[in-house]
Amino acid sequence: MKGALDGPARWISQEIMPALASGRPFLRKLFLGMIAAATIMAGALAVQLTIVARPFIGGLDFYYYIVTARDLVQGAPDVSPLRYFYFPGVYSFWKAVFSVSDGSLASLQWAYVAVLWANAVLVGVILATLTRLWQAGALAASAYLFEASRIEGFAGCTEPIAALPFLIGFWLWLVLDRRGKVRAGLMALASGFGLALYVKQQGGLLALGAIGLLPALTRDDPQRRYGALDVLILPAGSAAVFLCAIALEGGGIAAVKTGLLAAYGYLPHGSWFDHLARVYGATRPIADLLLAGCAVWTVMAVMRERGPAVSDAVMLALGLAVFSALGSLLQFWKRSYLHYTMLLLPSAIIAAGLAIYLVSEWLRRHARAAARFPSPVLVLGFAALVGVTVTGTAEFIRESAAQLASPTQWTTKEQVRGLTPLCAAVSAGDGLLLIPPLENRVHWYCRTRPVDLKFINSWDPTGPDPYIPLLSEPSLKYVFVYSENNSGYDKWYFQGGDWSRFFEAMDRLGFRQTESFKQGRLFQRTPA
């Protein structure tokens, strides 16, 4: 085995690495040219992917958010307080989009694409600043968009919106800390943590990235070393920003309580380890490189005096990225929805990029220091780096190419066409109760107003009892009851209780069946 490696090892250690390290013009220019070409091509394809995927953005959660935001913007008096099951930052975002756009579905989809682009750009800028390699930043930005297509990122979920203020805070902290404005940088980061929580409950998990900043307590530079007051800025600042945002939104403590109870009451499906295994499989090779980043940070933290020289900024940024990503894995405790991964994806890519950069720098410095650097060690180092990098890459490329050719259609033309008969049978602006209340696409395309429960004790309420009181709501004009055969979810839903009482209550209150469709039956309140 050793003999088989001697030839390649000698060539790598004595030719390639010294050539790149010493700047031999031909090889260096060829290498950089290839990287630049690959970077530009990847960026163009990533942008193209978002453009072709844009018309299909629109999962179940997306339509719930935009229908709720639409009704809030239009001043509807009966918007259910149940909306605070999701923290109100997501509605603040979509209300702002409505206020600066024409409110069309296309404009809302473009706004979501802009959020994805902003996340990608910030990931790239942060990594390029730390590595001083624009190619690293551009490739990281492209990787973010490609990976988003694999993990439900184009469904129109909340996580990219929550990650955006965190990334802005990350970037400002990096810039201000470099300029010696330590407390201003920490306050910027704290604001990012607080606003991420304001958008989504799980966004608060990003604040666990603060653990990665603990090495700053022992910085050599006393002007930039964190003190006791600096340590308090992050939790106090995050809480203050979050509470101010809640107060300005108007939901107050009731909104916080509802959101926390919703998160606590979310029923678990499956085990945490099974959920993590699914996420790991869907995010390779980024997941592998995140683990490499964890290992690199640990080595740097344990061997700070004897380890490879690295700037404080790089070490702290790596720690922030690693621990914010690891902290976000806690959200998979109950469910395995892949779109949850969009919350930690920016941090994971930053950590992955820094891991590659730091290992490459270490190898480059050794190659420069000793042209006869022990070949087996060099080969093993390269093998480890390349092995981690390419593991899962083939699947990543294959799935990204498939998404580019045919993006996931979160809302299909067939679904929209299927709503046409129902929309023709109801009046825009009137109250409509859906049983089960899941398909908010109906409210968007039919322009009806949802009549929702005011409060529930579980995310999965089955049985008629919570809905019978809603039949007396003055704003309610229509009830649409899905057929049990419409989907597996509908079949499960209607097995949860005796729904005959609900139909008896409808009959008593003057609701009569007016239409029957493939999806279900429409009832309308008749004049008394």
Summary of the structure (lengths in Angstrom):
residues: 528
radius of gyration: 26.7
end to end distance: 90.7
largest distance: 95.2
contacts: 1757
relative contact order: 0.11
helix: 71%
strand: 5%
